[in-house]
Amino acid sequence: MGENGSFFLPEAASSFAGEVDALFNFVLVVSAILFVAVVGTMIYFVIRYRRRSHSFVPVPEKEGKMLEVVSIVFPTILVLILFTWGFQVFITLSTAPPDSYEITVRGKQWFWEFEYPNGVVTANEMYVPLNRPIRLKMSADDVLHSFYVPAFRVKHDVIPNRYTTVWFEATSVGEYRIYCTEYCGTLHSAMLGTVHVVTEAEFDAWLQSQNQDLPPIELGEKTFTQYSCNACHAIDGNRLVGPPLNGLFGTTRILADGSTVAVDDSYLKESIINPNAKVVEGFAPGLMPASLAASLTARQIDGLVEYIKSLE
């Protein structure tokens, strides 16, 4: 097994992934040996000491003191080895280096939000520098989530109204998938993100680029993609969880209560800020989280409106 992982494990791309994998492999091998030994002994006893006739009476066996000692001492030693090794790995995973770069992570239905020390905020896309410890300070805005990056061997619950922390140091440039591994509602399976590991120079350049202003439509398209709006709203006319957005502006929509509304700038903005105010007929209310708007700036909301208006 190396950086490319193994049959059981994904690619290893963090500084402590090797320690986690070594412990996993040790437990796996020992468990396999014990399984074969126990099952093999059981099969041997079944055959060797089977009752050969109805009149057969086995001779009572005297207990073996050495067998009793071995059956107590060996498992005890094995458990102590696993506890000591596991505790050392736990301490490594739980203690971030003092010079770690801190990123705030917020779990929301159904996307990940990342805030950097200089105020840059992204959704579902986290950029980190290579070979630099990263400490994640995590909380949830709504329900229980779980932050998981298999390649980094990092997994931790993200809980409402409290902070949890994990850290990692990426050792390979590339893109690595983020999963939510705690069922959090309808679109739990779509709550995916990406960690982009880049060089220090590329990371600094990326941070600088995030402060540059984009035209409203481009900003809206970027926001639409970052916040996974395309998971619920198609732009090619298909029906998903929410209504399609292409060709929407300037039309009239029938609402769930039977009334109609003209799709203008005000309606689009209201639907982003308060998605349950005017629900379109044929679509269930409450699927679009109201917390989304709280994550967006006024300029991002205006950009989304302009982007939706541009869809044909």
N, C-alpha and C positions, 0 to 999 in steps of 0.2 A: 504494500500500500504506500502511495506517495501523495503528491499534491493533487493528483487526478482522482483521489478517492479510492474506493474499492467496490466490490460487489454489494456490500451492505451500506456503504457510506458515500455521500456526495463529495465533490471536490473540497479539499481543505485549503482555505484561503485566509486564515487568521493565525496570529502568533501562538495561540494556545490550542489550536485545533488538533495538533499532533498529540498533546497530552490527553485530550478527551478521547481521541480515537484509540490510543494505546490502552486506556482503561477499558473502553468498550470491547476491544479485541480480547483483552485478558479475561474479562467476564464471560465473553462468548466462548472462548476456547475451554476455560475451566468448566463451564456449564455443559458443554458438549461432552467432555471427558467424563464428568460425573454421570451424565445421562446414560452414556454407553456402558459405564461400569455398573450402574444400578440395574439397568434393564438386562444387561448380560448376566449378572449374578442371579437375578430373579429367574431368568430362563434356565440357567444351569441348575438352580435349586429345584425348579419344577420338574426337570427331567431326572436329575440325580436322586432326589428323595421322593419320587412319586410312589404311591402305594401300588405294589405289584400284585397283591392278592388280598382277598377279604380277610384271610387269617393272619396276614402280616401285622406284627406289632413292633413298632420301631423301638430301639433301645434309647432310653433317655440320655440326652447329651448334657455333659457338664458345662456350665458357662465358662467362657474363655475370658479371663481377666485382661489379657493383652488386647483382645478384640474390643472390649469395652473401653479401654484406655485410648486406643487408636480412634474409635468412633466419636470420642469426646474431644480429644486434643487436636486432631486434624481439622475438623470443621471450625473449632475455635480459632486456630491459627489462620485459617483461610478467611474467616470473617474479619479478623483484626487487620489482615493485609488489605482487604477490600475497603474497610472503614478508613484506615490511615491514608491510603492512596486516594480514595474518593474525597476525603476531607481536604487533602492538599489541593486537588483540582478545584474543589468548590471554593476554597479561599482565593485561588488564582482568578477564577471567573468572577468573584464577588468584589475584588479589590482593584479599583482602577488606579493606574499610576497618577501621581499628583500633578503631572504636567499634561493631563489629558485635555483634548479639545472637546468642549461640551456642546451638544446639540439637544434642543428640547423636542421631544416627540409627543404628538397628540393623536390618540386613536379616536376616530369618529366613524359613524355609520355613513358611508363605508369607504373610508380612505385614510391614509396616513398623512399627517401634516408635520413638517420639520421646520423649526425656527433656529436660525444661526445667531451667534452673539452680536453680529452687526445689524440684526433686524430683518435679514432676508428670510422670507417664508416660502416654502415650496410644498407641493402636495404629491405624494407617491414617488418622488424622485429625490433621493438623498445623495449628495456628493461628499466624498471624504478623501483626504489625502493619503497617499501610500505610506506605509511604515510610520504612522503616527497614531498614538492611542486616542480613541474616540470614546467619550463617555456619553451615554444617552440617558437623559432625565425624562421619564415617560409618565403620562397620565392619560385618562380617558375622559371624554366630554359627555358620554352617554351611558354605555353599557361596558361590560367586561370584554376586553380584547386580549390578544397575546401576540407579542412581537417575535418573529422567528426568521432568522437568516441561516438556512442549513449550512452553507459554505463556511460560515464563521463559527458554527456550533454555538450560536447565541439564541436563547429562547427565554422569554420572561413575560409574565402577566402584566397587562396594562390596565390599571384599576381606576374607576372614577373617584374623585375627591382625595386622592393621595398620589405620591410620587413613588415610582420604582425605578431602579437604575440597572443598567448593564454596560459593559464596555467591550471593545474589541480593537485589535490593531490589524488592519488588512495588509496582507503580504504579497498580493498579486493584483496587478491592474486588470480591470474588467468590470463586467456588470453582474450583479448577484441579486437573486429574487428575494423579496420580502413577502412573507405570508402572515395572515392572521390565523392562529390555530385555536381560537376559542370562539365557538359559534356565537355570532353577534347579530343575527337577524337575516332578513330575506336575501341580501346580497353579500353574505359572508364570504362565499367562494370567490367573489370578484374583488375582495379587499386585498389587492396585490400592490406591491411597490418594487422599486429597483434601487439598489445601492450602486452608485457609480464610483469606482475606485480609480483615482487619477493621480498624476504626479503632483508634488507640492506646487510647482509653478502653474500647472493647469488648474489646480484648485483655487489658487489666488486669482487667476484670470477669470474663472467662473464666478467667483464672489463679486468681482468688480462688474462683470457684465450684467448681473442681476439688478444692479442699481440704475441701469440705463432704461429710459422710457421707450415703450413700444407704441406704435399707432393703435388706436382703440380696437380695430378689428383683429389685428395680430395678437394683441394682449388677450382679447376674448377667446380666440382660438387656442392660445396657450393655456389659459385658465380652464377652458372646456376639457382639454386633454389631461392636464395635471390633476384635476379633481375628479377624474373618471366619470364625467357627465355622460360620455358616450356609452357607458355600461347600461344606462337606462333610456337614453334618448338617441335615436338614430338620426342621421342627417341624409339618408338616402331613401326615405319614405317608408322604411320597415317599421312595424309596430313592435316595440320592446316593452319594458316595464312602464315607461312613460310614453307620451305621444311623440311622434317624429317632429323635428324642428324645421326641416327644409320646407320652403314655401309657406311657412306659417304666418309671417308678418303680413298684415293687411287683410287677413281673412276674418271670418266670424266663426266663433266656436260655440257649440252647445255645451252647457255645463251640466253637472250631475243633478242639479235641482231643476233642470228644464229651462232655465233662463239662457240668454245668449250674451256674448261679450265680444267686442271688437278687439282684435289682436293688434295693439299699438304699443308704443314705447312704455307707457304706464303699466299696461297689463303684463308685459314681459318682466319689467322690474319688480312688480308686486309678486309675480309667480316665483321669482328667485328668492326674494326676501321672506315671503310668507306663502310657501307652496300649497298650503291647504286652504287658502282663502277662496280660490275659484278653481275647483277640480273639474277637469274635462270629463264629459259623459263617457262612460265605458272604462274609466280608469279608477283604481282604488285610491282613496285618500290615505295620507299618512306614510306613503312609501318614500317620498323625498324628505330627508331630514331637514328640519328647520334650522339646525345648527350649522348647515353649510354656509348660510349668509354671514354668520358671525365670524367665519374664517376669511371672508373676502373683504377687500378694501372697497371703498366707494368707486374707485377707478376700475377695479376688476369687474364689479357688477355692471358698470356702464359699458365696459368692453364686451362682456357677455351679451348684453342687449344688442350692441352693434354687430357682433358676430352672427347672432341668430337672424337679425334683419338681412344680413348679406347672403344667407343660405337660400338657394333656389331649388 
